[in-house]
């Protein structure tokens, strides 16, 4: 059986919902998050705002400087979650097996529904299904989605990043190697900043460079080398993960003595952020939700969280959002017995803007 995989990605989801619900925001640089004067943080940005360099997890004060004309809108997470449920209900009606990887993103496997004489014929057979799904989302939810179609998750994800917003891209088996050649190595699954730097220092900047590399990539990136070469050639055998278990990574520390010393708490939080970042990168994952946990001397325990649209992996981002939550919620109003940091809504990292060389 030939594999047929869709990757569906809603376009600037939080901001697009706000622009849909408030026509006065359409065409304007919408920034979903607290305003600059209230120690806010950016949860999402419309395409108009992204042109100014605004991104998720950025302090609202920085976003305000980059985009003085930006319109700040308070996030409505439950509203976005309900909208996501409506969209995923439409997705389910295709009859595909579905792996929802975030509030606005999913993989669909239609292998059993689109079989023809050959792999590429099977892929092309499913193009009308993708067009119909996009049209239903546009007509019934008044939002746009981008879909990538390919024979595996790697290529489907790259295809959906290729023509945003409101795009539809098919990468055939016949064309996949040539399609990948000009793309930055960063476009390949599992290649983060550190791996990209190592590869660039060795003169490897594109997937084509990896395809042509005569040496053993293990000398550069260790055990990831053989898998990286497969990815550069467009090969990926990862199945869809159809379980609905919530995945998270966290760390916490119980202090020997209750403390509200900011220096101690910041050092603790920074260390937890570094540890979580390393664990995310080791598993080749990124997070959409950041959570802090505090416990006081009377064992009262509180947790607070924030979700952002773009996935996070870097320790500085995790640390900054943890500090933001502690400050916004005034959680250090008395000495803490325990402090914890965690991440959830995990998925593979994405490269929103592919570099075409």
Secondary structure, DSSP 4 states (H G I P E B T S, - for coil): ----EEEEEETTHHHHHHHHH-GGGTTS-EEEE--GGGT-BEEEE-HHHHTTT--TT-BHHHHHHH-TT-EEE---HHHHHHHHHHHHHHHHTTT-EEEEEETTEEEEE-TTT---SSHHHHHHHTHHHHHHHHHHIIIII---EEEEEESSHHHHHHHHHHT-SS-EEE--TTTHHHHHHTBBGGGSTT--HHHHHHHHHTT--BHHHHHH--S-THHHHGGGHHHHHHHHTT---PPP----PPPEEEEEEEEEEEE--HHHHHHHHHHHHHHHHHHHHHTT-EEEEEEEEEEETT--EEEEEEEEEEEE--HHHHHHHHHHHHHHTT--SS-EEEEEEEEEEEE----SS--B-
